[in-house]
């Protein structure tokens, strides 16, 4: 009797293991890691935003920065070209001593983690598209949260996605961060082969990204919105997912006709 129970238990464990293995084989592996930024990374984000404030002003971006009189002083100096190394050193002391708190990112980490299943699914779908141009992939992507900057950004050399959030776990323009994640993911994918090779302007670059996502993932991302910038007529040249297969050629022809 003991032998039968033991045998049954072994069979049950083995059967469950088979089911788990089969199930996992149909689930895309998680290629995203979300991290709370270190003190230094947030300092770098703030400083980069301050030094690029003229660019943000020119393109109509609003930026999030610590609410402090010294930050306002740095912005004024950046706009008139008088920032110095000493300003950066003072910023580091201020941020470490008075502003940074890792608990400020807790709700945002939770929100991003709930979006990772869909992010992996979409990444897998892109990799299975028969694109006739190089889309750059990374084995893993770091999602780095920040409370400062203009919205989202990316590092095409490292596969880093930077998302602007707030202490309540909200994200710029969207309730669900999946829209921001995929936007920056596509930015990384096309940066070298399309944006750089075709020398796209910033507005045209954003139009190319938005059009790709809207056409390819309208069902998965029904709330995704196209930004009001770039050549509005460009999106009219893309009619279906099949057009994305030769996306680079279509973009090149569109530019040549302008």
Buried (B, 14 or more C-beta within 10 A) or exposed (E): EEEEEEEEEEEEEEEEEEEEEEEEEEEBEEBBEBBBBEEEBBBBBBBEBBBBBEEBEEEEBEBBBBEBEBBEEBBEBBEEEEBEEEBBEBBBEBBEEEBBEEEBBEBBBEBBBEBBBBBBEBBEEBEEBEBEBEBEBBEEBBBBBBBBBBBBBBBBEEBBBBBBBBEEBBBBBBEBBBBBBBBBBBBBBBBBBBBEBBEBEEBBBBBBBBBBBBBBBEEBBEEBEBEEBBBEEBBEBBEEEEBBBBBBEBBBEBBEEE
